């Protein structure tokens, strides 16, 4: 088991994660499970879709979507 330190970074607390752990840069998930603090790679799930859609700017597709109609297929 590797030990590390919790320290202040501005008004937040931070944890120095050893390079050997191999976490990616960017977002991770963090939560408490009993006496443990778990940091894990962020997984994309369907629950992220509302947040993703809400992040689009107001002027995204201002004229709506103009997809072509579906193609007819034979033999299916």
DOGU-7800 format. One record per residue: residue in one letter; x, y, z of N, C-alpha, C in turn. Coordinates in pm, whole numbers, plus 50000, padded with zeros to 5 digits. Layout:
   r     n.X     n.Y     n.Z    ca.X    ca.Y    ca.Z     c.X     c.Y     c.Z
   a       X       Y       Z       X       Y       Z       X       Y       Z
...
// end
This chain:
   r     n.X     n.Y     n.Z    ca.X    ca.Y    ca.Z     c.X     c.Y     c.Z
   x   50085   49883   50000   50000   50000   50000   50090   50124   50000
   x   50053   50221   49917   50128   50345   49908   50062   50451   49995
   x   50143   50526   50068   50091   50636   50149   50111   50766   50074
   x   50023   50862   50097   50035   50994   50037   49982   51096   50135
   x   49983   51221   50099   49942   51327   50190   49825   51405   50133
   x   49742   51455   50222   49637   51550   50187   49692   51688   50220
   x   49679   51783   50127   49732   51917   50150   49635   52020   50096
   x   49658   52147   50131   49575   52257   50084   49623   52304   49948
   x   49527   52331   49861   49554   52392   49731   49449   52501   49715
   x   49485   52623   49750   49387   52731   49752   49292   52708   49868
   x   49162   52709   49841   49061   52682   49944   49018   52536   49945
   x   49081   52453   49867   49043   52312   49857   49149   52223   49920
   x   49111   52100   49942   49208   51998   49983   49244   51916   49861
   x   49367   51874   49853   49415   51797   49739   49492   51675   49789
   x   49501   51576   49704   49575   51453   49735   49677   51433   49625
   x   49799   51408   49664   49905   51379   49567   49894   51231   49531
   x   49868   51204   49404   49851   51065   49358   49978   51023   49286
   x   50042   50916   49331   50167   50872   49267   50146   50838   49119
   x   50244   50866   49038   50238   50838   48895   50212   50690   48868
   x   50259   50603   48956   50241   50459   48935   50094   50416   48938
   x   50006   50498   48996   49863   50465   49001   49802   50475   48862
   x   49845   50571   48782   49802   50579   48643   49664   50637   48621
   x   49617   50727   48707   49490   50794   48681   49508   50893   48567
   x   49406   50906   48481   49417   51003   48372   49402   51145   48424
   x   49456   51240   48350   49433   51380   48384   49289   51413   48346
   x   49229   51504   48417   49090   51541   48389   48999   51499   48502
   x   48875   51469   48468   48775   51438   48570   48784   51294   48619
   x   48764   51277   48748   48750   51147   48811   48628   51154   48901
   x   48581   51039   48947   48472   51034   49044   48532   51015   49182
   x   48475   51079   49282   48522   51063   49419   48400   51050   49509
   x   48403   50954   49599   48292   50935   49692   48342   50861   49815
   x   48260   50865   49920   48292   50793   50043   48216   50661   50045
   x   48284   50557   50091   48222   50426   50107   48266   50376   50244
   x   48179   50397   50343   48217   50362   50480   48332   50449   50525
   x   48441   50386   50567   48561   50459   50612   48656   50491   50498
   x   48621   50452   50375   48710   50472   50261   48671   50596   50181
   x   48768   50659   50121   48746   50761   50019   48793   50699   49888
   x   48703   50687   49792   48732   50619   49667   48746   50722   49555
   x   48855   50717   49483   48876   50798   49363   48888   50700   49248
   x   48803   50716   49147   48811   50623   49034   48794   50697   48902
   x   48836   50630   48797   48821   50687   48663   48673   50715   48638
   x   48646   50827   48575   48507   50864   48546   48456   50778   48432
   x   48337   50722   48451   48275   50641   48347   48160   50719   48286
   x   48151   50719   48154   48038   50782   48088   47919   50687   48097
   x   47806   50741   48140   47685   50661   48150   47570   50737   48087
   x   47458   50670   48069   47340   50736   48015   47288   50844   48109
   x   47321   50836   48237   47279   50938   48332   47346   51072   48303
   x   47454   51073   48225   47524   51197   48190   47455   51273   48077
   x   47361   51211   48007   47301   51272   47890   47230   51404   47921
   x   47146   51415   48025   47082   51545   48051   47183   51657   48074
   x   47290   51631   48147   47393   51733   48169   47462   51769   48038
   x   47486   51669   47955   47550   51693   47826   47461   51781   47738
   x   47332   51749   47732   47241   51828   47650   47226   51969   47703
   x   47224   51985   47834   47211   52118   47895   47335   52204   47868
   x   47447   52142   47836   47569   52218   47813   47576   52278   47672
   x   47485   52239   47582   47485   52297   47448   47444   52443   47455
   x   47503   52530   47373   47465   52672   47375   47323   52691   47321
   x   47262   52804   47356   47125   52832   47314   47112   52835   47161
   x   47216   52878   47091   47206   52890   46945   47248   52763   46871
   x   47257   52652   46942   47291   52525   46878   47171   52481   46793
   x   47192   52457   46665   47088   52421   46569   46969   52518   46575
   x   46992   52648   46552   46883   52745   46563   46769   52721   46465
   x   46798   52658   46350   46694   52630   46250   46637   52491   46264
   x   46671   52422   46370   46621   52286   46390   46707   52185   46315
   x   46666   52063   46322   46738   51953   46259   46671   51919   46127
   x   46747   51910   46020   46689   51879   45889   46749   51750   45835
   x   46732   51643   45909   46780   51513   45863   46698   51465   45744
   x   46761   51387   45659   46687   51326   45549   46603   51212   45605
   x   46492   51179   45538   46409   51069   45589   46487   50937   45582
   x   46450   50841   45666   46521   50712   45664   46506   50643   45528
   x   46610   50571   45489   46605   50498   45362   46522   50370   45378
   x   46451   50336   45274   46376   50209   45276   46473   50096   45246
   x   46463   49991   45318   46550   49874   45299   46467   49755   45254
   x   46526   49672   45173   46458   49550   45130   46506   49432   45211
   x   46417   49340   45234   46455   49212   45293   46483   49212   45442
   x   46447   49312   45514   46472   49310   45658   46348   49287   45734
// end
